[in-house]
Amino acid sequence: MNHTPLYIGNMDHEYRRKLIHAGFGLSLLVFPFLDIKVLAVLSFLLLVTLKFLPENSWLYTLLAKKRTGVQSRTGTRGTAAAQNLAAASFILLLIGAILDFTSYSYPLYIIGGAIAISTFGDTAAGVVRYNDLAKFRSLTKQEYPGKTYVSEMHTSYSVPSSTAMLVTGIISAFLVGLWIVHWQGTVVSYNMLFFIAVIGAMIGALFETIPSVIDDNLSVPLASGMGMWVFSSLEYTVSPTQLASAFLFSLVLAYLAYRAKIADISALLSAALLGVLILVFTDISWFIILIAFFLLGGSFTKFKYAYKKTLGIAQSKGGVRSYEHVLCNSTAAVVLAVAHGIYPAYGEMILFAYLGTVATATGDTLASEIGSTARGRPLMITTLKPAEPGVDGAISPLGEFAAFAGALFIGLLAAAFGICDNTLLAITIPTIGGLIGTNIDSLLGATLQNNGVLSNSGVNFVSTFAGAVVTAGLYLLIV
C-alpha cells in the first residue's frame, strides 16, 4: 500500500490522474487481436517512454502528482505509478510470451483480468477515497495551505474504498475475460471466469492494504495475476450462486470482526479471502471451525490486557489483528481445504490434518495470551530453566493447560459437527496433534526465533504446518 500523503489542494488533479489510470485499462480491448509477444513489446516500449519522459512535457505534468509546497523525495519521479503499472503489465505479458513456447500457458484472459483489477478497481477505490477526503475537508471547515497534507489515517484504505475495489475489480476482470475469450475463441466456462475474477479482485484489494515498499501499481496486478493463474490451473468449477454466497457470507463475518475491533482492514480482506476458498472447496463446518479460532484468539487477547501491557507482552494496537496474523496462522488450513476439494480420495486424512493445524493455532494463541499472565516465572522449553514471562519458548503449567483446552475445543467442535463416525477419534486426534504442534511452536521460538532465523509470524506459519503433519500422522497410525 502506498502511504504517500494526498494533498488537499490537488484533489481535482488526482481525480484526473485516476481517470487516466482507468483509461489505461481500455487498452485491454485490443488484447485479443494482437499476439501476446507483440503486446509484451508494446508494453516494454510504453515502460521505456514513461521512464524517460521529460519532466517539462505536458504528459509528465498530467501524470505526475502535484505536491504544492512540498519537495519531492530524492530519487522519485511523479510518473512512478504509471511506470509501475506498465512494468507489471510487461512482466505478466513477458511470462505469457515465454510460456507460449512451452507446454504450459499463461492465458491472456488472466493477464487482462489482472490489469483490469489494477486499473478499474484501483480507480474506483481512489475515487471513493478522494470523496472521503473532500468530505473531511468540508466537515473540518478549515483552510489548508498548499504544503499541508491529510494524515495517513485519512488517506489509507477504508471499508468503502476496499469494497469499491472489490466490486469493480470483480466486474471488470470478468467482463475483460469474457471479451478476450470471445474474440480469441478460447473455451473457458463462465463459472471459471467468474471464480478467478473474484479471487483476483480479493487478492488485489488485500495487496492494496498491505504496507509495502513496493508500489501497489506493481504489486497488485502481479499478485492478482499469479493468484488467478494458480486457481485456474486447478480446473475446479464452482457455480456463481455458491461462489457469491461464500463471498458475501465470509465478507460479512470478516466485517463484523472489523467492527468488533478484532481485525483491521487488511485482516478483514485476508479473512474474507480465506473464507471464500474454504467455503468453495469444503463446506461451512470447516469455515466455522476456523472462525472459532479467530474468535477465541481475539477474545483472549483482551484477557488481562492491562496486566500484559505492563509487562510489555500485550498484543500491539489494542489486540487488533492484521493480515500477517491471519495468513501466518491460516495458510496451512486453506492449503488443506483446497487439497480436500481437489483430492477427495484422501478426504478424511486431509480433514484431520486441517483440524490439527487449527488446533495448533488455537492452542498456541491461548497458551500465549493466558499462559503469559501466570504468576511466577515460566520455564524455557529447551533447558527447563526459569525465564521471563513472554519470552519466546517459555512455557508454564497454565500455558500448557490453555493450549490443551484450546486444542480440545477444536476437537469437541469437530465432533459436534459429526466429521467422523468415531467421535472419540474426532476429539482425541486433533487435541493431541494440536498440543504437540503448540509445543513445536515453543521449541521453534526458543531456537530459531531467538536466534533471528524466524520471526514470530514465521514460527506460527511453520508450526501450523507441523501440527497438520503430526495430526495426519496420528490419524494414519491409529486408523
C-alpha positions in Angstrom: 0.0 0.0 0.0 1.3 3.4 -0.9 1.2 5.6 2.2 2.2 8.8 0.4 0.0 11.6 1.8 -2.6 13.1 -0.5 -2.6 16.9 -0.7 -5.9 18.7 -0.2 -5.3 21.4 -2.7 -4.7 19.0 -5.6 -7.7 16.7 -5.5 -9.0 17.8 -8.9 -5.7 16.8 -10.4 -5.8 13.5 -8.5 -9.2 12.7 -10.0 -7.9 13.3 -13.4 -4.9 11.1 -12.8 -7.2 8.3 -11.6 -9.3 8.6 -14.8 -6.2 8.4 -16.9 -5.3 5.3 -14.8 -8.6 3.8 -15.7 -8.1 4.8 -19.3 -5.0 2.6 -19.4 -7.4 -0.3 -18.8 -9.2 0.5 -22.1 -6.2 -0.8 -23.9 -7.4 -4.2 -22.9 -9.9 -4.0 -25.7 -7.2 -4.6 -28.3 -5.6 -7.5 -26.4 -7.4 -10.4 -28.2 -6.5 -9.0 -31.6 -2.7 -8.9 -31.1 -0.2 -11.7 -30.5 1.0 -11.8 -26.9 4.6 -11.3 -28.0 3.6 -8.1 -29.7 1.7 -7.0 -26.6 4.8 -7.6 -24.5 7.0 -5.5 -26.8 4.4 -2.7 -26.8 4.2 -2.7 -23.0 8.0 -2.6 -22.8 8.1 0.4 -25.2 5.5 2.2 -23.0 7.6 1.5 -19.9 10.7 3.0 -21.5 8.7 6.0 -22.7 7.4 6.7 -19.3 10.8 6.1 -17.7 12.5 8.8 -19.8 9.6 11.1 -20.1 10.8 14.8 -19.9 9.6 16.4 -16.7 8.7 19.6 -18.6 6.4 17.7 -21.0 2.6 18.0 -20.9 2.2 14.3 -20.4 4.5 14.2 -17.4 2.6 17.1 -15.9 -0.7 15.3 -16.4 0.5 12.0 -14.9 2.6 13.4 -12.1 1.3 14.0 -8.6 1.2 17.7 -7.7 2.9 18.4 -4.4 2.4 22.1 -3.8 4.8 23.5 -1.2 6.5 20.2 -0.6 9.6 18.9 -2.3 9.6 15.5 -3.8 11.6 12.7 -2.2 15.0 12.2 -3.6 15.2 9.7 -6.5 11.4 9.6 -7.2 9.5 10.6 -10.3 6.0 11.8 -10.4 5.1 9.2 -13.1 6.2 6.3 -10.9 2.7 4.9 -10.6 2.3 4.8 -14.4 5.7 3.3 -14.8 5.0 0.6 -12.3 1.7 -0.3 -13.9 3.4 -0.5 -17.3 6.2 -2.6 -15.7 3.7 -5.0 -14.2 1.9 -5.4 -17.5 5.2 -6.1 -19.2 6.2 -8.7 -16.7 2.8 -10.5 -17.0 2.9 -10.4 -20.8 6.5 -11.5 -20.9 5.8 -14.5 -18.8 2.9 -15.4 -21.1 5.0 -14.9 -24.2 7.8 -17.1 -22.8 5.4 -19.9 -21.7 3.9 -19.7 -25.2 7.0 -21.6 -26.4 6.4 -24.4 -23.8 3.7 -26.9 -23.0 2.5 -24.5 -20.3 0.4 -21.4 -20.8 -0.4 -18.2 -19.1 -3.7 -17.3 -20.6 -4.3 -13.8 -21.9 -7.7 -13.6 -20.2 -5.9 -13.9 -16.9 -3.4 -11.2 -17.7 -6.2 -8.9 -18.9 -8.2 -9.6 -15.8 -5.2 -8.8 -13.5 -4.6 -5.5 -15.3 -8.4 -4.7 -15.2 -8.3 -5.1 -11.4 -5.3 -2.8 -11.0 -6.8 -0.1 -13.3 -10.6 0.0 -13.0 -10.6 -1.4 -9.5 -7.9 0.9 -8.2 -9.6 3.9 -9.9 -12.9 3.1 -8.2 -11.2 2.8 -4.8 -9.3 6.0 -5.4 -12.4 8.0 -6.3 -14.1 6.8 -3.1 -11.1 7.7 -1.1 -10.8 11.2 -2.6 -14.5 11.7 -1.9 -13.9 10.9 1.7 -11.1 13.4 1.8 -13.4 16.0 0.3 -16.0 15.4 2.9 -13.3 15.6 5.6 -12.2 19.0 4.3 -15.9 20.1 4.3 -16.5 18.9 7.8 -13.5 20.5 9.3 -14.2 23.8 7.6 -10.5 24.7 7.6 -8.3 26.4 5.0 -5.3 24.2 4.3 -2.2 25.8 2.8 -0.7 24.0 -0.2 2.0 22.4 1.9 -0.4 20.9 4.4 -1.5 17.3 3.9 -4.0 15.0 5.4 -2.6 12.5 7.8 -2.2 8.8 6.9 -5.3 8.0 8.9 -7.4 9.8 6.3 -5.5 8.5 3.2 -5.3 4.8 4.0 -7.8 2.4 2.6 -11.2 2.1 4.3 -14.0 -0.3 4.1 -15.9 1.7 1.4 -12.8 2.1 -0.8 -11.8 -1.5 -0.5 -15.4 -2.6 -1.2 -15.4 -0.3 -4.3 -12.2 -2.0 -5.5 -13.6 -5.5 -4.8 -16.8 -5.0 -6.7 -15.3 -3.0 -9.6 -12.4 -5.4 -9.8 -14.7 -8.5 -10.0 -17.0 -7.0 -12.6 -14.1 -5.6 -14.8 -12.0 -8.7 -14.6 -15.0 -10.9 -15.5 -16.0 -8.7 -18.5 -12.5 -8.4 -19.8 -12.1 -12.1 -19.5 -15.3 -12.6 -21.5 -14.1 -10.2 -24.1 -10.8 -11.8 -24.6 -12.1 -15.4 -24.5 -14.9 -14.5 -27.0 -12.6 -12.9 -29.7 -9.8 -15.4 -29.2 -12.2 -18.4 -29.5 -10.9 -19.9 -26.2 -13.1 -22.4 -24.5 -13.4 -21.3 -20.9 -16.6 -21.7 -18.8 -18.3 -18.6 -17.4 -18.1 -20.2 -14.0 -14.3 -20.3 -14.2 -14.1 -16.7 -15.4 -16.2 -15.5 -12.5 -14.3 -17.7 -10.0 -10.9 -16.3 -10.9 -12.3 -12.8 -11.2 -13.5 -13.0 -7.5 -10.2 -14.5 -6.3 -8.1 -12.0 -8.3 -10.1 -9.0 -7.0 -9.9 -10.1 -3.4 -6.1 -10.7 -3.7 -5.7 -7.3 -5.4 -7.8 -5.5 -2.7 -5.7 -7.2 0.0 -2.4 -6.2 -1.5 -3.7 -2.6 -1.7 -4.0 -2.5 2.1 -0.7 -4.2 2.9 2.1 -1.7 3.8 5.0 -2.3 1.5 8.0 -0.6 -0.1 6.7 -1.9 -3.4 4.2 0.4 -5.1 0.7 -1.1 -5.3 0.6 -0.4 -9.1 3.3 -3.1 -9.3 2.3 -5.5 -6.6 -1.5 -5.6 -7.2 -1.5 -6.8 -10.8 1.4 -9.3 -10.2 -0.3 -10.8 -7.1 -3.7 -10.9 -8.7 -2.3 -12.4 -11.9 -0.4 -15.1 -10.1 -3.4 -16.0 -7.9 -5.8 -16.2 -10.8 -3.3 -18.4 -12.7 -2.9 -20.8 -9.8 -6.6 -21.3 -9.3 -7.4 -21.5 -13.0 -4.8 -24.3 -13.3 -6.7 -26.4 -10.7 -9.7 -26.6 -13.1 -12.1 -26.6 -10.2 -15.5 -25.4 -11.1 -18.0 -23.7 -8.7 -21.4 -22.3 -9.5 -21.8 -18.5 -9.4 -24.5 -18.8 -6.8 -22.3 -20.9 -4.5 -19.4 -18.5 -5.0 -21.5 -15.4 -4.5 -23.0 -16.9 -1.3 -19.5 -17.8 0.0 -18.2 -14.3 -0.9 -21.0 -12.4 0.9 -21.0 -14.7 3.9 -17.3 -14.6 4.5 -17.1 -10.8 3.8 -20.0 -10.1 6.3 -18.3 -12.1 9.0 -15.0 -10.5 8.4 -16.6 -7.1 8.6 -18.2 -7.9 11.9 -14.7 -8.8 13.2 -13.5 -5.5 12.0 -16.4 -3.7 13.7 -15.6 -5.6 16.9 -12.0 -4.3 16.6 -10.6 -7.7 16.4 -9.3 -7.2 12.9 -8.1 -4.2 10.7 -8.8 -3.7 7.0 -6.0 -6.0 5.8 -7.2 -8.8 8.2 -10.8 -8.2 7.1 -9.8 -8.8 3.4 -7.4 -11.7 4.1 -10.0 -13.5 6.3 -12.7 -12.9 3.7 -10.4 -14.4 1.0 -9.6 -17.4 3.1 -13.3 -17.8 3.9 -14.3 -17.9 0.3 -11.7 -20.5 -0.5 -12.6 -22.7 2.4 -16.4 -22.5 1.7 -15.8 -23.2 -2.0 -13.6 -26.2 -1.6 -15.2 -27.7 1.5 -18.3 -26.8 3.5 -19.5 -24.4 6.2 -18.4 -26.6 9.1 -14.8 -26.2 8.1 -15.2 -22.5 8.0 -16.9 -22.3 11.4 -14.1 -24.3 13.0 -11.6 -21.7 11.6 -13.8 -18.8 12.8 -13.9 -20.4 16.2 -10.1 -20.0 16.4 -10.2 -16.3 15.4 -13.0 -15.6 17.9 -11.2 -17.3 20.7 -7.9 -15.7 19.8 -9.5 -12.2 19.6 -11.3 -12.7 22.9 -8.4 -13.9 24.9 -6.2 -11.2 23.5 -8.2 -8.9 25.7 -7.8 -11.2 28.7 -5.9 -9.2 31.4 -4.7 -6.9 28.6 -3.7 -4.1 31.0 -1.6 -6.5 33.0 0.1 -7.9 29.9 0.7 -4.3 28.7 2.6 -3.5 32.0 4.8 -6.5 31.2 5.4 -5.3 27.7 4.0 -8.5 26.1 0.5 -7.4 25.1 -0.6 -7.6 21.5 0.0 -4.3 19.7 -2.8 -2.0 18.5 -5.0 -2.9 21.4 -5.2 -6.5 20.2 -6.4 -5.7 16.7 -5.1 -8.3 14.3 -3.6 -7.6 10.9 -3.3 -9.7 7.6 0.0 -11.1 8.9 -1.7 -12.8 11.9 -4.4 -14.2 9.7 -2.2 -15.5 6.9 0.6 -17.0 9.1 -1.9 -18.9 11.2 -4.3 -19.9 8.5 -2.3 -20.6 5.3 -1.9 -24.3 6.2 -5.7 -24.5 6.8 -6.5 -23.0 3.4 -4.0 -25.2 1.6 -5.6 -28.3 3.2 -9.1 -27.1 2.4 -8.2 -26.6 -1.2 -6.5 -30.1 -1.2 -9.6 -31.6 0.2 -11.6 -30.3 -2.8 -9.0 -31.4 -5.3 -8.2 -34.8 -3.8 -11.4 -36.2 -2.3 -9.9 -39.7 -2.2 -7.7 -38.5 0.7 -10.5 -36.5 2.3 -10.6 -37.9 5.8 -6.8 -37.7 6.3 -6.8 -34.1 5.0 -9.7 -33.3 7.3 -7.8 -34.4 10.4 -4.7 -32.5 9.2 -6.9 -29.5 8.9 -8.2 -29.9 12.4 -4.7 -30.4 13.6 -3.5 -27.1 12.1 -6.4 -25.1 13.5 -6.0 -26.8 16.9 -2.3 -25.8 16.9 -3.1 -22.2 16.1 -5.8 -22.1 18.8 -3.6 -23.8 21.4 -0.7 -21.6 20.7 -2.8 -18.4 20.8 -4.4 -19.4 24.1 -1.1 -20.5 25.6 0.4 -17.2 24.8 -2.5 -15.0 25.9 -3.4 -16.9 29.0 0.0 -18.5 30.0 1.8 -15.2 30.0 -0.5 -14.0 32.8 0.6 -16.8 35.1 2.1 -15.8 38.5 5.6 -16.9 38.8 8.3 -17.4 36.2 7.8 -19.8 33.3 10.4 -22.3 32.1 12.4 -22.3 28.9 11.3 -25.4 26.9 14.8 -26.2 25.8 16.5 -26.0 29.2 13.6 -26.1 31.7 15.4 -23.2 33.4 13.4 -20.1 34.7 12.7 -17.5 32.0 11.0 -14.1 31.9 7.2 -14.0 31.1 6.6 -13.6 27.4 10.0 -14.8 26.2 9.8 -16.9 23.1 10.0 -20.5 24.0 8.9 -20.0 27.6 6.2 -22.5 28.9 4.2 -22.7 32.1 1.6 -25.2 33.5 -1.1 -22.6 32.9 0.1 -22.1 29.4 0.1 -25.9 28.7 -3.4 -26.2 30.2 -4.6 -23.4 28.0 -3.0 -25.0 24.9 -4.7 -28.3 25.8 -8.0 -26.6 26.3 -7.8 -24.7 23.0 -6.9 -27.8 21.0 -9.6 -29.8 22.9 -12.2 -27.2 22.0 -11.4 -27.6 18.3 -11.8 -31.4 18.7 -15.1 -31.1 20.5 -16.4 -28.7 17.8 -15.3 -31.2 15.1 -17.2 -34.0 17.0 -20.3 -31.8 17.3 -20.3 -31.4 13.5 -20.1 -35.2 13.1 -17.0 -35.0 10.9 -16.0 -38.6 11.8 -18.0 -41.7 12.6 -15.8 -42.3 15.6 -16.5 -39.4 18.0 -13.6 -40.3 20.3 -11.1 -40.1 17.5 -12.6 -36.8 16.3 -11.8 -35.4 19.7 -8.6 -37.0 20.7 -6.5 -36.9 17.5 -6.8 -33.1 16.9 -6.4 -32.4 20.6 -3.1 -34.4 20.8 -1.9 -33.1 17.5 -2.7 -29.5 18.4 -1.0 -29.8 21.8 2.2 -31.2 20.1 2.0 -28.5 17.4 1.8 -25.8 20.1 4.9 -27.2 21.8 6.7 -27.3 18.4 5.9 -23.6 18.2 7.5 -23.1 21.6 10.5 -25.1 20.6 10.9 -23.1 17.3 10.5 -19.9 19.3 13.3 -20.9 21.8 15.7 -21.8 19.0 15.1 -20.3 15.5 13.2 -17.2 16.6 15.6 -16.3 19.4 18.5 -16.8 17.0 16.9 -14.4 14.5 16.3 -17.2 11.9 12.5 -16.9 12.0 10.1 -14.1 13.1 7.1 -14.7 15.3 4.9 -14.9 12.2 7.4 -17.4 10.6 7.3 -19.6 13.7 3.5 -19.6 13.6 3.5 -20.4 9.9 5.9 -23.4 10.3 4.2 -24.7 13.5 0.7 -24.8 12.0 2.0 -26.9 9.1 3.9 -29.1 11.7 0.6 -29.5 13.6 -1.1 -30.6 10.4 1.7 -33.2 9.7 1.6 -34.5 13.3 -2.1 -34.9 13.3 -2.2 -36.6 9.9 0.5 -38.9 11.1 -1.6 -39.8 14.2 -4.6 -40.4 12.1 -2.6 -42.8 9.8 -1.1 -44.5 12.9 -4.4 -45.0 14.7 -6.8 -45.5 11.9 
